[in-house]
Amino acid sequence: MAAVKAKKTVGAPFGNAEEMVRVVYDFAEDAGAIGALELLEASDDIVITEFYALGITELDSAADGASIDVGVSGGTTDLLLDGVAEASFAAGALVQPTIIEGTPNVLPMPFKLASGGKLIQTIVDEALTSGKCEYYFKYHKFGS
């Protein structure tokens, strides 16, 4: 599987510390083909406690039909974001996991990401033609 140029590998911080990691998806660096791109890989068991995205320059596609999923590789690929329209990633926009019709479209946080686990962005329905966004993940070591 391909990865964004800014892919991060995160390890467990001290047992009682949380860390925030920022990963950038940039069309100019990563292209925009339909499919999955690795964002983050855990080098140890970690717990993700918070997630959100920020639009830097609006994500766009030829017919405005692309959507974005963010999830776990080999698992639930729409764990954190599920079918979020590209227009939601406008410049300056805050994109967070949401609840639709009373049912979460995401796994409740916190959740464990095992060592070697990867968080991925999947471009769905239509290729992107431009744009840039940042993903933020807050995490801490699993266990003591």
CORSULHU-V748038 format. One record per residue. N is the residue number from 1. SS is DSSP state (h for helix, s for strand, l for the rest). PSI is psi in whole degrees, 0 to 359 (none if undefined). D_LAST is the distance of its C-alpha to the last C-alpha in whole Angstrom. Layout:
n=(N;N)
ss=(SS;SS)
psi=(PSI;PSI)
d_last=(D_LAST;D_LAST)
//
This chain:
n=(1;2;3;4;5;6;7;8;9;10;11;12;13;14;15;16;17;18;19;20;21;22;23;24;25;26;27;28;29;30;31;32;33;34;35;36;37;38;39;40;41;42;43;44;45;46;47;48;49;50;51;52;53;54;55;56;57;58;59;60;61;62;63;64;65;66;67;68;69;70;71;72;73;74;75;76;77;78;79;80;81;82;83;84;85;86;87;88;89;90;91;92;93;94;95;96;97;98;99;100;101;102;103;104;105;106;107;108;109;110;111;112;113;114;115;116;117;118;119;120;121;122;123;124;125;126;127;128;129;130;131;132;133;134;135;136;137;138;139;140;141;142;143;144)
ss=(l;l;s;s;s;s;s;s;s;s;l;l;l;l;l;l;l;s;s;s;s;s;s;s;s;s;h;h;h;h;l;l;l;l;s;s;s;s;s;s;s;s;l;l;l;s;s;s;s;s;s;s;s;s;s;s;s;s;s;s;s;l;l;l;l;l;s;s;s;s;s;s;l;l;l;l;l;l;l;l;s;s;s;s;s;h;h;h;h;l;l;l;l;s;s;l;l;l;s;s;l;l;s;s;l;l;l;l;l;l;s;s;s;l;l;l;l;s;s;s;s;s;s;s;l;l;l;s;s;s;s;s;s;s;s;s;s;s;s;s;s;l;l;l)
psi=(140;163;155;152;330;20;141;146;123;140;175;127;186;153;328;16;146;149;152;132;140;131;132;129;125;116;320;332;325;356;186;24;148;135;186;144;131;136;319;143;135;127;347;169;128;166;122;123;343;148;140;169;154;133;132;301;138;132;139;155;171;316;20;38;7;152;164;133;147;128;202;130;133;4;229;104;348;36;315;319;139;105;38;125;143;324;338;340;40;159;126;358;142;124;121;158;143;165;127;125;42;357;122;137;15;157;131;140;151;162;153;137;113;157;131;349;147;139;135;154;131;125;125;148;317;142;146;150;348;169;165;137;163;138;136;130;125;135;163;167;143;130;199;none)
d_last=(32;33;30;31;32;29;26;23;20;17;14;10;11;9;5;8;11;13;15;19;21;24;26;30;32;36;39;41;38;37;40;40;40;39;36;33;31;27;26;22;20;17;16;12;11;11;12;15;16;19;22;26;29;32;35;37;40;41;40;43;45;49;49;46;45;41;38;34;31;28;25;24;26;27;25;27;28;29;26;26;29;32;36;35;39;39;41;38;37;40;39;37;36;33;32;29;28;31;32;35;37;34;32;29;30;26;23;22;19;16;16;14;15;15;15;19;19;22;23;27;30;33;36;38;42;43;43;42;44;43;40;37;33;30;27;24;20;17;14;10;7;7;4;0)
//
